């Protein structure tokens, strides 16, 4: 921490000690900036104002949400701390930019980026890595270079695997030879047992959504932190990697009182492939998101979604999704598959329907989103 940041933390700790300490925390928890776990962590540091202030400032900066910034500055100004507000505004910008390296650069690229269609994905990972090499703005000597490259490579290899194994066929053919697991109004779920070249139980689902494919997909990428499902506790962007990939931290509600909630930290990568839009996630090991008590870290081998326009009806989307992974914790894999497998994907369908309805009701246009594909 540099001297200016130390000064900001010191002044922030003075501010926290001068007012009711829980005031700001409550504001930020209510607007979704802080999770309940972060709130508890901050409140536990009541007798250590500097630590508490540092944790609070870190949470605000990590959230990268305008609401966090606005609520924070408003709270300062409402308590006649305008001088401190000015300092924190400068430090907030500085720390946020450092915490999300390349975020501002990515945002500018995204605003002007056009659709980039992939037509050959036999060696797609090499293409993706070459793209990232051109976008990576930190020197080879930077300690973060190897880490970021490793995360991105994990995502690129996963994207290639998903395309070749599952999405090389049209959406009509994807699940033709898969046993049907269950069929509900929300969609059809499938389950494919492990094979010689794929040791995972893979769940799949298919559903139609009343929303144009590109619009639905752009909203999913742009509003990654917007919660559309009751099964999700929170979702946070942690780090941009180029303009079409991001590290995402998501925590889920538990399906049973006997099982801890799960969380995943994934490398998310998206592209347009043909007339479809593909988003794939694979878990990564990173110190950017330390494991915490009360949340079991699950590992996704892949979790991919393909959004395709319905033939003859561009206002509708066919969603194909597949998922496979390790639920983590003491739960045996067969039980984790039973508890989390199909339910995870059907919740994704429910969330996609809610997202589609919101986007259509808001009459959002593609031009309003800066997220590239």
BELFENTA-V933633 format. One record per residue. N is the residue number from 1. RES is the residue in three letters. SS is DSSP state (helix for helix, strand for strand, loop for the rest). Layout:
N&RES&SS + N&RES&SS
//
This chain:
1&UNK&loop + 2&UNK&loop + 3&UNK&helix + 4&UNK&helix + 5&UNK&helix + 6&UNK&helix + 7&UNK&helix + 8&UNK&helix + 9&UNK&helix + 10&UNK&helix + 11&UNK&helix + 12&UNK&helix + 13&UNK&helix + 14&UNK&helix + 15&UNK&helix + 16&UNK&helix + 17&UNK&helix + 18&UNK&helix + 19&UNK&loop + 20&UNK&loop + 21&UNK&helix + 22&UNK&helix + 23&UNK&helix + 24&UNK&helix + 25&UNK&helix + 26&UNK&helix + 27&UNK&helix + 28&UNK&helix + 29&UNK&helix + 30&UNK&helix + 31&UNK&loop + 32&UNK&loop + 33&UNK&loop + 34&UNK&loop + 35&UNK&loop + 36&UNK&helix + 37&UNK&helix + 38&UNK&helix + 39&UNK&helix + 40&UNK&helix + 41&UNK&helix + 42&UNK&helix + 43&UNK&helix + 44&UNK&helix + 45&UNK&loop + 46&UNK&loop + 47&UNK&loop + 48&UNK&loop + 49&UNK&helix + 50&UNK&helix + 51&UNK&helix + 52&UNK&helix + 53&UNK&helix + 54&UNK&helix + 55&UNK&helix + 56&UNK&helix + 57&UNK&helix + 58&UNK&helix + 59&UNK&helix + 60&UNK&helix + 61&UNK&helix + 62&UNK&helix + 63&UNK&helix + 64&UNK&loop + 65&UNK&loop + 66&UNK&helix + 67&UNK&helix + 68&UNK&helix + 69&UNK&helix + 70&UNK&helix + 71&UNK&helix + 72&UNK&helix + 73&UNK&helix + 74&UNK&helix + 75&UNK&helix + 76&UNK&helix + 77&UNK&helix + 78&UNK&helix + 79&UNK&loop + 80&UNK&loop + 81&UNK&loop + 82&UNK&helix + 83&UNK&helix + 84&UNK&helix + 85&UNK&helix + 86&UNK&helix + 87&UNK&helix + 88&UNK&helix + 89&UNK&helix + 90&UNK&helix + 91&UNK&helix + 92&UNK&helix + 93&UNK&helix + 94&UNK&helix + 95&UNK&helix + 96&UNK&helix + 97&UNK&helix + 98&UNK&helix + 99&UNK&helix + 100&UNK&loop + 101&UNK&loop + 102&UNK&loop + 103&UNK&helix + 104&UNK&helix + 105&UNK&helix + 106&UNK&helix + 107&UNK&helix + 108&UNK&helix + 109&UNK&helix + 110&UNK&helix + 111&UNK&helix + 112&UNK&helix + 113&UNK&loop + 114&UNK&loop + 115&UNK&loop + 116&UNK&loop + 117&UNK&strand + 118&UNK&strand + 119&UNK&loop + 120&UNK&loop + 121&UNK&loop + 122&UNK&loop + 123&UNK&loop + 124&UNK&helix + 125&UNK&helix + 126&UNK&helix + 127&UNK&helix + 128&UNK&helix + 129&UNK&helix + 130&UNK&helix + 131&UNK&helix + 132&UNK&helix + 133&UNK&helix + 134&UNK&helix + 135&UNK&helix + 136&UNK&loop + 137&UNK&loop + 138&UNK&loop + 139&UNK&loop + 140&UNK&loop + 141&UNK&loop + 142&UNK&loop + 143&UNK&helix + 144&UNK&helix + 145&UNK&helix + 146&UNK&helix + 147&UNK&helix + 148&UNK&helix + 149&UNK&helix + 150&UNK&helix + 151&UNK&helix + 152&UNK&helix + 153&UNK&helix + 154&UNK&helix + 155&UNK&helix + 156&UNK&helix + 157&UNK&helix + 158&UNK&helix + 159&UNK&helix + 160&UNK&helix + 161&UNK&helix + 162&UNK&helix + 163&UNK&helix + 164&UNK&helix + 165&UNK&helix + 166&UNK&loop + 167&UNK&loop + 168&UNK&loop + 169&UNK&loop + 170&UNK&loop + 171&UNK&loop + 172&UNK&loop + 173&UNK&loop + 174&UNK&loop + 175&UNK&loop + 176&UNK&loop + 177&UNK&loop + 178&UNK&loop + 179&UNK&strand + 180&UNK&strand + 181&UNK&strand + 182&UNK&strand + 183&UNK&strand + 184&UNK&strand + 185&UNK&loop + 186&UNK&loop + 187&UNK&strand + 188&UNK&strand + 189&UNK&strand + 190&UNK&strand + 191&UNK&strand + 192&UNK&strand + 193&UNK&loop + 194&UNK&loop + 195&UNK&strand + 196&UNK&loop + 197&UNK&loop + 198&UNK&strand + 199&UNK&loop + 200&UNK&loop + 201&UNK&loop + 202&UNK&strand + 203&UNK&strand + 204&UNK&strand + 205&UNK&strand + 206&UNK&strand + 207&UNK&strand + 208&UNK&strand + 209&UNK&strand + 210&UNK&loop + 211&UNK&loop + 212&UNK&loop + 213&UNK&helix + 214&UNK&helix + 215&UNK&helix + 216&UNK&helix + 217&UNK&helix + 218&UNK&helix + 219&UNK&helix + 220&UNK&helix + 221&UNK&helix + 222&UNK&helix + 223&UNK&loop + 224&UNK&loop + 225&UNK&loop + 226&UNK&loop + 227&UNK&loop + 228&UNK&loop + 229&UNK&loop + 230&UNK&loop + 231&UNK&loop + 232&UNK&strand + 233&UNK&strand + 234&UNK&strand + 235&UNK&strand + 236&UNK&strand + 237&UNK&strand + 238&UNK&strand + 239&UNK&strand + 240&UNK&strand + 241&UNK&loop + 242&UNK&loop + 243&UNK&loop + 244&UNK&loop + 245&UNK&strand + 246&UNK&strand + 247&UNK&strand + 248&UNK&strand + 249&UNK&strand + 250&UNK&strand + 251&UNK&strand + 252&UNK&strand + 253&UNK&loop + 254&UNK&loop + 255&UNK&loop + 256&UNK&loop + 257&UNK&loop + 258&UNK&loop + 259&UNK&loop + 260&UNK&loop + 261&UNK&strand + 262&UNK&strand + 263&UNK&strand + 264&UNK&strand + 265&UNK&strand + 266&UNK&strand + 267&UNK&strand + 268&UNK&strand + 269&UNK&strand + 270&UNK&strand + 271&UNK&strand + 272&UNK&strand + 273&UNK&strand + 274&UNK&loop + 275&UNK&loop + 276&UNK&strand + 277&UNK&strand + 278&UNK&strand + 279&UNK&strand + 280&UNK&strand + 281&UNK&strand + 282&UNK&strand + 283&UNK&strand + 284&UNK&loop + 285&UNK&loop + 286&UNK&loop + 287&UNK&loop + 288&UNK&loop + 289&UNK&loop + 290&UNK&loop + 291&UNK&loop + 292&UNK&loop + 293&UNK&loop + 294&UNK&loop + 295&UNK&strand + 296&UNK&strand + 297&UNK&strand + 298&UNK&loop + 299&UNK&strand + 300&UNK&strand + 301&UNK&strand + 302&UNK&strand + 303&UNK&strand + 304&UNK&strand + 305&UNK&strand + 306&UNK&strand + 307&UNK&strand + 308&UNK&strand + 309&UNK&strand + 310&UNK&strand + 311&UNK&loop + 312&UNK&loop + 313&UNK&strand + 314&UNK&strand + 315&UNK&strand + 316&UNK&strand + 317&UNK&strand + 318&UNK&strand + 319&UNK&strand + 320&UNK&strand + 321&UNK&strand + 322&UNK&strand + 323&UNK&strand + 324&UNK&strand + 325&UNK&strand + 326&UNK&strand + 327&UNK&loop + 328&UNK&loop + 329&UNK&loop + 330&UNK&loop + 331&UNK&loop + 332&UNK&loop + 333&UNK&helix + 334&UNK&helix + 335&UNK&helix + 336&UNK&helix + 337&UNK&helix + 338&UNK&helix + 339&UNK&helix + 340&UNK&helix + 341&UNK&helix + 342&UNK&helix + 343&UNK&helix + 344&UNK&helix + 345&UNK&helix + 346&UNK&helix + 347&UNK&helix + 348&UNK&helix + 349&UNK&helix + 350&UNK&helix + 351&UNK&helix + 352&UNK&helix + 353&UNK&helix + 354&UNK&helix + 355&UNK&helix + 356&UNK&helix + 357&UNK&helix + 358&UNK&helix + 359&UNK&helix + 360&UNK&helix + 361&UNK&helix + 362&UNK&helix + 363&UNK&loop + 364&UNK&loop + 365&UNK&loop + 366&UNK&helix + 367&UNK&helix + 368&UNK&helix + 369&UNK&loop + 370&UNK&loop + 371&UNK&loop + 372&UNK&loop + 373&UNK&loop
//
